[in-house]
Amino acid sequence: MGDAAQKPRPGTSGSPTTPPASSFNSIEGNPIDFVLDSEQSLQTETEQLLRDRLRTAATLLTIILLTYLLLYLLRAPYRDMLNKVDGIAAGVTVFLTSMITGFLWYRRVFTMLTLRLVEHLLFGFTAVFLAWTQISWFHQGWVVGYAAKGHELTVELLAASSAVYSWFILIVLYGAFIPNTWKRAVCVLSVLMMMPLAVSAVAAYVDTNAKIDHLDEILVEQATLMLTAGAIAIYSSHRLTELRLEAHEAKRLGKYRLGQKLGAGGMGEVYLAEHSLIRRPCAVKLIHPSQSRDRVLLRRFAREVQATAALTHWNTIEIYDFGYANDGTFYYVMEYLPGLNLNQLVRSYGPQPPGRVVHIVRQACAALNEAHQRGLIHRDIKPGNLIIGPRGGIPDIVKILDFGLVLVPEESRVNPKLTMHGQVAGSPAYMAPEQASGTGVYGPQSDLYSLGAVAYWLLTANLVFDRTTAMMMMAAHINETPAVPSQLRADTPRDLEKVVMRCLEKDPADRFASAKELDLALSQCACANDWPQERGERWWRENAQILDRRQDDDESNPRLDSTLTRNASSSTG
């Protein structure tokens, strides 16, 4: 790749060994099998919808049939033998639909063939039971018994309508619940619509007990009801399919097909996606519609994405593309990174070895050094914005992502409206004092303060200032002195502790002057070489399963690291 060729070789400036290769030539860990092309993805969505709808339909039918069976049992002593057969038929049907319901809820994954077979069995068993009850009903001569002389036709027509109400409900239920093409819906529903008519005809010609004298009128009455039910069901099925296709197409953004949701934050949502032609996995961030309506903010986002895309360091996430959806939603496309963010790393595995902390933070320094040299200030360095994982066959590669709050000082002087002066931007748990105060005076040292807070978190599994609210946390960053890491972790190396605490100085002038200077200080720590590549490889082999995890809860605890963008005057009042 052209960009990869321009990137400096690792190891030439004392930085941790990192891969110079393209960041998307390969994906470490398990293959990604949930990014599918449009046809496959629609098939998967249909399978999931059919499974969910069959579960609901099976549960509902079982409850209805069970209610019928219980009512029958309450009147059982007064029934004759034929009625008892009705009860047996109801019991068998309840048992079968219950087994189907249990099967659908017990298993999570089904092929389309299995689902369609279950669909036929569920509605087939129910249809057979309804046909039996209709035959039984006519056989008992209910119509003759209740028809007064001279009113036989009226009673027979009423009886004919009553006999097919259950069929009406079943047909409408099928159309509303089961996703189908309209042609398949017509085929299946035609069979269901014809069954009650066939039962009435058989009862009239075969069963002498039925004594149906006005068959033509009865068939017309039943056919009218069945055609009405069929029309409702076919329209419902067709409309359901249309809406599903619209929802499927709504997940496409230009050349990109959206898949699984990876995470969400204050500015937008991130989805796993795939380029429709290159078939390359990537991540797409959609900016919230509430943000997309602000034209000044959109121009700022576009400017920042363009600036970030110019970064070439391998420890910075690559930006591939950006644009606007048909509804005006702003989005940008970046490389997909399997692995863990540093929040997940510490929450799952606790404080990290000092050598690994140095290894991680030095990589972040290398990425920030390039950004700062180009005049870009990240302003939202936090554990949730640093991803770690194996890349290009090398373990523990760190990537800085989410430059959504990046500041370009040169352009802010040209167009002050785009700089959001007087606003607090960042994450309270990792926010530099000058950010928390809302003065708008940001510089590279602001990012280094946040990076120091990240190192503090990695070393101790504690926040620099653990307070109950964001406002209290921000006030602590401005006014209070943090506890040294060794108070929370006795084996913290003193030289590393000194570096971290210098990053956390209140006055930016007292911090390291640049990311490069911080990187040099870290390289001189005694533990700097305590995390060799072999140790990292062993760690990832032992914890290979975490490559399947996603950024699931970066914002689950707003007190920890949620991004804050608000007016400074309101935040200080």
C-alpha positions as CSV (number, residue, x, y, z in Angstrom):
1,M,0.0,0.0,0.0
2,G,1.3,3.5,-0.8
3,D,0.8,4.9,2.7
4,A,2.6,2.0,4.3
5,A,5.6,2.6,2.2
6,Q,5.9,6.1,3.6
7,K,5.8,5.1,7.2
8,P,9.1,5.0,9.0
9,R,10.5,1.6,10.0
10,P,10.0,0.7,13.6
11,G,12.9,0.6,16.0
12,T,14.9,3.4,14.5
13,S,14.2,6.0,17.2
14,G,13.9,3.9,20.3
15,S,10.2,3.4,20.0
16,P,8.7,0.0,20.8
17,T,8.7,-2.4,17.9
18,T,5.6,-1.9,15.8
19,P,4.6,-3.2,12.4
20,P,5.1,-1.0,9.4
21,A,2.8,-3.0,7.3
22,S,-0.6,-1.9,6.2
23,S,-3.1,-2.0,9.0
24,F,-5.7,-3.8,7.0
25,N,-3.7,-6.4,5.0
26,S,-4.8,-9.0,7.6
27,I,-7.0,-9.3,10.6
28,E,-5.5,-11.1,13.5
29,G,-7.4,-13.8,15.4
30,N,-10.6,-15.5,14.2
31,P,-11.9,-14.8,10.7
32,I,-14.7,-12.2,10.5
33,D,-17.7,-14.1,9.3
34,F,-20.4,-11.6,10.2
35,V,-19.5,-9.1,7.5
36,L,-21.5,-10.4,4.6
37,D,-22.5,-9.1,1.1
38,S,-25.9,-7.7,0.6
39,E,-27.6,-10.9,-0.4
40,Q,-26.1,-13.0,2.3
41,S,-26.8,-10.3,4.9
42,L,-30.4,-10.1,3.9
43,Q,-30.6,-13.9,4.1
44,T,-29.2,-13.8,7.6
45,E,-31.6,-11.0,8.7
46,T,-34.5,-13.1,7.2
47,E,-33.4,-16.1,9.2
48,Q,-33.2,-14.2,12.4
49,L,-36.6,-12.5,11.8
50,L,-38.3,-15.8,10.9
51,R,-36.8,-17.5,14.1
52,D,-38.1,-14.7,16.3
53,R,-41.5,-14.5,14.7
54,L,-41.9,-18.3,14.8
55,R,-41.1,-18.2,18.5
56,T,-43.8,-15.7,19.1
57,A,-46.4,-17.4,16.9
58,A,-45.7,-20.8,18.4
59,T,-46.0,-19.4,21.9
60,L,-49.2,-17.7,21.1
61,L,-50.8,-20.7,19.4
62,T,-49.8,-23.0,22.3
63,I,-51.5,-20.6,24.8
64,I,-54.7,-20.4,22.7
65,L,-54.8,-24.2,22.2
66,L,-54.1,-24.8,25.9
67,T,-56.9,-22.5,26.9
68,Y,-59.2,-24.5,24.6
69,L,-58.1,-27.7,26.2
70,L,-58.7,-26.4,29.7
71,L,-62.2,-25.2,28.8
72,Y,-62.9,-28.6,27.4
73,L,-61.7,-30.4,30.5
74,L,-64.0,-28.3,32.7
75,R,-67.0,-29.6,30.6
76,A,-65.6,-33.1,30.1
77,P,-68.1,-35.0,32.3
78,Y,-70.9,-33.8,30.0
79,R,-69.3,-34.9,26.8
80,D,-70.0,-37.9,24.7
81,M,-67.4,-40.1,23.1
82,L,-66.9,-38.0,20.0
83,N,-66.3,-34.9,22.2
84,K,-63.7,-36.9,24.1
85,V,-61.9,-37.5,20.8
86,D,-62.0,-33.7,20.4
87,G,-60.2,-33.4,23.8
88,I,-57.6,-36.0,22.8
89,A,-57.0,-34.1,19.5
90,A,-56.6,-30.8,21.4
91,G,-54.2,-32.4,23.9
92,V,-52.1,-33.9,21.1
93,T,-52.0,-30.6,19.3
94,V,-51.0,-28.7,22.5
95,F,-48.2,-31.3,23.1
96,L,-46.9,-30.9,19.5
97,T,-47.0,-27.1,19.5
98,S,-45.4,-27.0,22.9
99,M,-42.5,-29.2,21.7
100,I,-42.1,-26.9,18.7
101,T,-42.1,-23.8,21.0
102,G,-39.5,-25.4,23.3
103,F,-37.3,-26.3,20.3
104,L,-37.5,-22.7,19.0
105,W,-36.6,-21.2,22.3
106,Y,-33.9,-23.7,23.3
107,R,-31.9,-23.5,20.1
108,R,-30.3,-20.2,19.0
109,V,-29.1,-21.0,15.5
110,F,-31.2,-22.4,12.7
111,T,-30.8,-22.9,9.0
112,M,-33.5,-21.5,6.8
113,L,-34.4,-25.0,5.8
114,T,-35.0,-26.0,9.4
115,L,-37.0,-22.8,10.1
116,R,-39.3,-23.4,7.1
117,L,-39.8,-27.0,8.2
118,V,-40.7,-25.9,11.7
119,E,-43.1,-23.3,10.1
120,H,-44.9,-26.0,8.1
121,L,-45.2,-28.3,11.1
122,L,-46.5,-25.6,13.4
123,F,-49.2,-24.3,11.2
124,G,-49.8,-27.7,9.7
125,F,-50.6,-29.3,13.1
126,T,-52.8,-26.4,14.0
127,A,-54.7,-26.6,10.6
128,V,-55.3,-30.3,11.0
129,F,-56.7,-29.7,14.5
130,L,-59.0,-27.0,13.2
131,A,-60.2,-29.3,10.3
132,W,-61.0,-32.0,12.9
133,T,-63.0,-29.7,15.1
134,Q,-64.9,-28.4,12.1
135,I,-65.8,-31.9,11.0
136,S,-66.7,-32.9,14.6
137,W,-68.9,-29.8,14.9
138,F,-70.9,-30.5,11.7
139,H,-71.1,-34.2,12.6
140,Q,-72.9,-33.4,15.9
141,G,-75.7,-31.8,13.9
142,W,-75.4,-28.6,15.9
143,V,-76.9,-26.7,13.0
144,V,-80.0,-28.9,12.8
145,G,-80.5,-28.9,16.5
146,Y,-80.7,-25.1,16.9
147,A,-82.4,-24.1,13.7
148,A,-86.1,-23.2,14.2
149,K,-88.4,-24.2,11.4
150,G,-88.3,-21.6,8.6
151,H,-84.9,-20.2,9.8
152,E,-82.6,-23.0,8.7
153,L,-80.7,-20.9,6.1
154,T,-80.0,-18.1,8.5
155,V,-78.7,-20.4,11.2
156,E,-76.7,-22.4,8.7
157,L,-75.0,-19.3,7.4
158,L,-74.3,-18.1,10.9
159,A,-72.9,-21.6,11.7
160,A,-70.8,-21.5,8.5
161,S,-69.3,-18.2,9.6
162,S,-68.6,-19.4,13.1
163,A,-66.9,-22.5,11.8
164,V,-64.2,-20.5,10.0
165,Y,-63.4,-17.8,12.5
166,S,-60.6,-19.9,13.8
167,W,-59.3,-20.3,10.3
168,F,-59.6,-16.6,9.8
169,I,-57.4,-15.9,12.9
170,L,-54.8,-18.6,11.8
171,I,-54.5,-17.2,8.3
172,V,-54.1,-13.5,9.5
173,L,-51.6,-14.7,12.1
174,Y,-49.5,-16.4,9.5
175,G,-49.5,-13.4,7.2
176,A,-48.6,-11.0,10.0
177,F,-45.9,-13.1,11.6
178,I,-44.1,-15.1,8.9
179,P,-41.7,-13.2,6.5
180,N,-42.3,-14.4,3.0
181,T,-42.2,-13.3,-0.6
182,W,-45.7,-12.5,-1.8
183,K,-45.6,-15.5,-4.2
184,R,-44.8,-17.9,-1.4
185,A,-47.4,-16.3,0.8
186,V,-50.0,-16.8,-1.8
187,C,-49.1,-20.5,-2.2
188,V,-49.2,-21.3,1.5
189,L,-52.2,-19.2,2.3
190,S,-54.2,-20.7,-0.6
191,V,-53.9,-24.1,1.0
192,L,-55.1,-22.8,4.4
193,M,-58.0,-20.8,2.7
194,M,-59.2,-23.9,0.8
195,M,-59.2,-26.3,3.8
196,P,-62.4,-25.0,5.6
197,L,-64.2,-25.0,2.3
198,A,-63.1,-28.6,1.6
199,V,-64.1,-29.7,5.1
200,S,-67.6,-28.2,4.6
201,A,-68.0,-29.9,1.2
202,V,-66.9,-33.2,2.6
203,A,-69.2,-32.9,5.6
204,A,-72.1,-32.1,3.3
205,Y,-71.6,-35.0,0.9
206,V,-70.1,-37.7,3.2
207,D,-71.4,-37.2,6.7
208,T,-75.2,-37.9,6.8
209,N,-75.3,-36.5,10.4
210,A,-74.3,-33.0,9.2
211,K,-77.6,-32.5,7.2
212,I,-76.3,-29.4,5.4
213,D,-79.1,-28.4,3.0
214,H,-77.7,-25.0,1.8
215,L,-74.2,-25.9,0.8
216,D,-73.8,-23.4,-2.0
217,E,-74.7,-20.5,0.3
218,I,-72.5,-21.8,3.1
219,L,-69.5,-22.1,0.7
220,V,-70.0,-18.6,-0.6
221,E,-70.2,-17.2,3.0
222,Q,-67.0,-19.1,4.0
223,A,-65.2,-18.2,0.8
224,T,-65.9,-14.5,1.4
225,L,-64.4,-14.7,4.9
226,M,-61.4,-16.7,3.7
227,L,-60.7,-14.3,0.8
228,T,-60.9,-11.4,3.3
229,A,-58.5,-13.2,5.6
230,G,-56.2,-14.1,2.7
231,A,-56.1,-10.5,1.4
232,I,-55.2,-9.2,4.8
233,A,-52.5,-11.9,5.3
234,I,-51.0,-11.5,1.8
235,Y,-50.9,-7.7,2.2
236,S,-49.4,-8.0,5.6
237,S,-46.7,-10.4,4.4
238,H,-45.9,-8.2,1.4
239,R,-45.7,-5.1,3.5
240,L,-43.5,-6.8,6.0
241,T,-41.2,-7.8,3.3
242,E,-41.1,-4.3,1.9
243,L,-40.3,-2.8,5.2
244,R,-37.6,-5.4,5.8
245,L,-36.0,-4.6,2.5
246,E,-36.2,-0.8,3.2
247,A,-34.5,-1.4,6.6
248,H,-31.9,-3.5,4.9
249,E,-31.1,-0.9,2.4
250,A,-31.1,1.8,5.1
251,K,-28.0,0.1,6.5
252,R,-26.1,0.9,3.4
253,L,-24.0,4.1,3.3
254,G,-22.7,4.7,-0.1
255,K,-20.2,2.0,-0.9
256,Y,-20.4,0.6,2.6
257,R,-22.7,-2.1,4.0
258,L,-23.3,-1.8,7.8
259,G,-23.2,-4.9,10.0
260,Q,-22.9,-5.4,13.7
261,K,-23.0,-2.5,16.1
262,L,-19.6,-2.2,17.8
263,G,-20.3,0.6,20.3
264,A,-21.7,4.0,21.0
265,G,-20.5,7.2,22.5
266,G,-21.5,10.8,23.0
267,M,-21.0,11.8,19.4
268,G,-22.3,8.8,17.5
269,E,-22.4,5.1,17.0
270,V,-19.8,2.7,15.5
271,Y,-20.7,-0.2,13.2
272,L,-18.7,-3.0,11.7
273,A,-19.0,-2.6,7.9
274,E,-17.7,-3.8,4.6
275,H,-16.8,-2.0,1.4
276,S,-19.1,-3.4,-1.2
277,L,-16.4,-3.8,-3.9
278,I,-13.1,-4.3,-2.0
279,R,-14.9,-6.5,0.6
280,R,-12.5,-5.0,3.2
281,P,-13.7,-5.0,6.9
282,C,-13.9,-1.5,8.3
283,A,-15.6,0.5,11.1
284,V,-18.1,3.2,10.3
285,K,-18.9,5.9,12.8
286,L,-22.2,7.7,12.3
287,I,-22.5,11.1,13.9
288,H,-25.8,11.5,15.9
289,P,-28.6,13.3,13.9
290,S,-28.7,15.9,16.7
291,Q,-25.1,16.7,15.9
292,S,-25.6,16.4,12.1
293,R,-28.1,19.3,12.1
294,D,-25.4,21.8,13.1
295,R,-23.7,23.0,10.0
296,V,-20.8,24.6,11.8
297,L,-20.2,21.4,13.7
298,L,-20.4,19.3,10.4
299,R,-17.8,21.6,8.8
300,R,-15.7,21.1,11.9
301,F,-16.1,17.3,11.7
302,A,-15.2,17.2,8.0
303,R,-12.1,19.4,8.7
304,E,-11.0,17.2,11.5
305,V,-11.5,13.9,9.6
306,Q,-9.5,15.3,6.7
307,A,-6.7,16.4,9.1
308,T,-6.7,13.0,10.8
309,A,-6.6,11.1,7.5
310,A,-3.3,12.8,6.8
311,L,-1.7,11.0,9.8
312,T,0.4,8.0,8.7
313,H,1.8,6.6,11.9
314,W,0.9,2.9,12.4
315,N,-0.2,3.6,16.0
316,T,-3.0,5.9,14.7
317,I,-6.1,4.5,13.3
318,E,-6.4,4.9,9.6
319,I,-9.2,6.9,8.1
320,Y,-10.4,5.6,4.8
321,D,-13.3,7.7,3.8
322,F,-16.0,10.1,5.0
323,G,-19.3,11.5,3.6
324,Y,-22.9,12.1,4.1
325,A,-25.8,9.6,4.0
326,N,-29.0,10.4,2.0
327,D,-30.6,11.7,5.2
328,G,-27.7,14.1,5.8
329,T,-26.0,11.9,8.5
330,F,-22.3,12.5,8.6
331,Y,-20.1,9.4,8.7
332,Y,-16.5,8.4,8.4
333,V,-14.9,5.1,7.7
334,M,-11.8,3.8,9.5
335,E,-9.9,0.5,9.9
336,Y,-11.5,-2.2,11.9
337,L,-9.5,-3.2,15.0
338,P,-10.1,-6.5,16.8
339,G,-8.8,-6.7,20.3
340,L,-9.4,-4.8,23.5
341,N,-9.6,-1.2,24.5
342,L,-7.6,-0.3,27.6
343,N,-10.7,0.0,29.7
344,Q,-11.6,-3.6,29.0
345,L,-8.0,-4.7,29.5
346,V,-7.8,-3.4,33.0
347,R,-11.4,-4.3,34.0
348,S,-10.8,-7.9,32.8
349,Y,-7.2,-8.4,33.9
350,G,-6.5,-5.8,36.5
351,P,-3.4,-3.6,36.9
352,Q,-0.9,-4.2,34.2
353,P,2.8,-5.1,34.6
354,P,4.9,-1.9,34.6
355,G,6.9,-3.0,31.6
356,R,3.7,-3.5,29.6
357,V,2.4,-0.1,30.7
358,V,5.6,1.5,29.4
359,H,5.3,-0.4,26.1
360,I,1.7,0.7,25.7
361,V,2.2,4.4,26.6
362,R,5.3,4.7,24.4
363,Q,3.3,3.6,21.4
364,A,0.7,6.2,22.2
365,C,3.5,8.8,22.5
366,A,4.7,7.9,19.0
367,A,1.3,8.4,17.5
368,L,0.7,11.7,19.4
369,N,4.1,13.0,18.4
370,E,3.1,12.9,14.7
371,A,-0.3,14.4,15.4
372,H,1.2,17.2,17.5
373,Q,3.9,18.0,14.9
374,R,1.0,18.5,12.4
375,G,-0.8,20.8,14.9
376,L,-3.5,18.3,15.9
377,I,-4.5,18.1,19.5
378,H,-6.6,15.0,20.3
379,R,-8.3,16.3,23.5
380,D,-10.0,13.0,24.3
381,I,-7.2,10.6,25.2
382,K,-8.7,7.9,27.5
383,P,-8.6,4.1,27.8
384,G,-11.6,3.7,25.7
385,N,-9.9,5.4,22.8
386,L,-6.8,3.2,22.8
387,I,-7.2,-0.3,21.3
388,I,-4.6,-3.0,21.9
389,G,-4.2,-6.2,20.0
390,P,-2.0,-8.3,17.7
391,R,-1.4,-6.7,14.3
392,G,0.8,-8.0,11.5
393,G,2.0,-10.9,13.6
394,I,3.3,-8.6,16.4
395,P,1.5,-8.6,19.8
396,D,0.4,-5.6,21.8
397,I,0.1,-3.0,19.1
398,V,-1.7,0.1,20.3
399,K,-3.9,2.2,18.1
400,I,-5.3,5.7,19.0
401,L,-8.7,6.2,17.7
402,D,-11.7,8.6,17.8
403,F,-10.2,11.9,16.9
404,G,-13.8,13.3,17.1
405,L,-12.7,16.2,19.4
406,V,-9.4,16.9,17.6
407,L,-8.3,20.5,17.6
408,V,-6.4,22.2,14.7
409,P,-4.8,25.3,16.2
410,E,-3.7,26.8,12.9
411,E,-7.2,26.7,11.5
412,S,-8.8,27.9,14.8
413,R,-7.0,31.2,14.3
414,V,-8.3,31.4,10.7
415,N,-11.9,30.5,11.6
416,P,-12.6,30.9,15.4
417,K,-16.2,29.8,14.9
418,L,-15.0,26.2,14.3
419,T,-13.0,25.9,17.5
420,M,-15.8,25.8,20.1
421,H,-14.1,28.4,22.5
422,G,-15.7,28.5,25.9
423,Q,-16.6,24.8,25.8
424,V,-15.5,21.9,27.9
425,A,-14.5,19.0,25.6
426,G,-13.1,15.7,26.8
427,S,-13.6,12.9,29.3
428,P,-13.8,14.1,33.0
429,A,-11.8,11.2,34.4
430,Y,-8.8,12.0,32.1
431,M,-9.3,15.7,31.4
432,A,-6.4,18.1,31.8
433,P,-7.0,21.0,34.2
434,E,-7.0,23.6,31.4
435,Q,-9.7,21.5,29.7
436,A,-11.7,21.2,32.8
437,S,-11.6,24.9,33.4
438,G,-13.0,25.6,29.9
439,T,-10.5,28.2,29.1
440,G,-10.0,26.8,25.6
441,V,-6.2,27.0,25.9
442,Y,-5.2,23.5,24.6
443,G,-1.8,22.2,23.6
444,P,0.2,19.0,23.3
445,Q,0.6,19.0,27.1
446,S,-3.1,18.6,27.4
447,D,-2.9,15.3,25.6
448,L,0.1,14.3,27.7
449,Y,-1.8,14.9,30.9
450,S,-4.6,12.6,29.7
451,L,-2.0,10.0,28.7
452,G,-0.5,10.2,32.1
453,A,-4.0,9.6,33.6
454,V,-4.3,6.5,31.3
455,A,-0.9,5.2,32.5
456,Y,-2.1,5.8,36.1
457,W,-5.2,3.6,35.3
458,L,-3.1,0.9,33.7
459,L,-0.7,0.8,36.7
460,T,-3.3,1.0,39.5
461,A,-6.7,0.1,38.0
462,N,-7.8,3.4,39.7
463,L,-8.7,6.8,38.4
464,V,-6.5,9.7,39.2
465,F,-9.5,11.3,41.0
466,D,-12.4,9.0,41.7
467,R,-15.4,11.2,42.4
468,T,-19.1,10.6,42.3
469,T,-19.9,13.2,39.6
470,A,-18.2,14.6,36.5
471,M,-18.2,18.1,38.0
472,M,-16.5,16.9,41.1
473,M,-14.0,15.0,39.0
474,M,-13.2,18.1,36.9
475,A,-12.8,20.3,40.0
476,A,-10.4,17.8,41.4
477,H,-8.2,17.9,38.2
478,I,-8.1,21.7,38.6
479,N,-7.4,21.9,42.4
480,E,-6.3,18.7,44.0
481,T,-3.0,16.8,44.0
482,P,-3.4,13.1,43.1
483,A,-2.1,10.2,45.2
484,V,1.1,8.7,43.8
485,P,0.7,5.3,42.2
486,S,2.9,3.5,44.8
487,Q,0.2,4.3,47.5
488,L,-2.2,2.2,45.5
489,R,0.3,-0.4,44.2
490,A,3.4,-0.9,46.3
491,D,5.6,-2.5,43.5
492,T,5.3,0.6,41.2
493,P,8.8,1.5,40.0
494,R,9.8,4.9,41.3
495,D,11.2,6.1,38.0
496,L,8.0,5.2,36.2
497,E,6.0,6.8,39.0
498,K,8.0,10.0,38.6
499,V,7.3,10.1,34.9
500,V,3.5,9.6,35.4
501,M,3.3,12.2,38.1
502,R,5.1,14.7,35.9
503,C,2.5,14.2,33.2
504,L,-0.1,15.0,35.9
505,E,1.3,18.4,36.8
506,K,-1.4,21.2,37.0
507,D,0.7,23.7,35.0
508,P,1.3,22.6,31.4
509,A,4.8,24.1,31.6
510,D,5.7,21.6,34.3
511,R,4.8,18.6,32.2
512,F,6.9,17.1,29.4
513,A,7.3,19.6,26.5
514,S,6.4,17.0,23.9
515,A,5.3,13.4,23.3
516,K,8.8,12.7,22.1
517,E,10.3,13.9,25.4
518,L,7.8,11.7,27.3
519,D,8.8,8.8,25.1
520,L,12.4,9.3,25.9
521,A,11.7,9.5,29.7
522,L,9.8,6.2,29.5
523,S,12.6,4.5,27.5
524,Q,15.0,5.3,30.4
525,C,12.8,3.6,33.0
526,A,14.4,0.4,34.4
527,C,11.3,-1.7,33.4
528,A,11.2,-0.4,29.8
529,N,12.4,-3.7,28.4
530,D,10.4,-5.9,30.7
531,W,7.7,-6.7,28.2
532,P,9.5,-8.3,25.2
533,Q,7.7,-9.6,22.2
534,E,7.8,-13.2,23.3
535,R,6.0,-12.3,26.5
536,G,3.3,-10.4,24.6
537,E,2.9,-13.4,22.2
538,R,2.4,-15.7,25.2
539,W,-0.2,-13.4,26.8
540,W,-2.2,-13.2,23.6
541,R,-2.1,-17.0,23.1
542,E,-3.3,-17.6,26.6
543,N,-6.1,-15.0,26.1
544,A,-6.9,-15.6,22.4
545,Q,-10.7,-15.7,23.1
546,I,-10.8,-11.9,23.8
547,L,-10.2,-11.2,20.1
548,D,-13.9,-11.9,19.6
549,R,-14.9,-9.1,22.1
550,R,-16.0,-5.7,20.9
551,Q,-16.0,-2.2,22.3
552,D,-19.1,-3.0,24.3
553,D,-19.2,-0.7,27.2
554,D,-16.9,2.3,26.8
555,E,-19.6,4.6,27.9
556,S,-21.4,2.2,30.3
557,N,-20.1,4.2,33.3
558,P,-20.3,7.9,32.5
559,R,-18.3,8.7,35.6
560,L,-15.4,6.8,34.2
561,D,-14.7,8.0,30.7
562,S,-17.7,9.3,28.9
563,T,-16.9,12.2,26.5
564,L,-18.2,15.5,27.6
565,T,-18.8,18.4,25.2
566,R,-20.6,21.3,26.9
567,N,-20.6,25.0,27.4
568,A,-18.1,26.0,30.0
569,S,-20.2,28.7,31.5
570,S,-23.0,26.2,32.3
571,S,-20.5,23.6,33.5
572,T,-19.0,25.9,36.1
573,G,-22.3,27.2,37.4
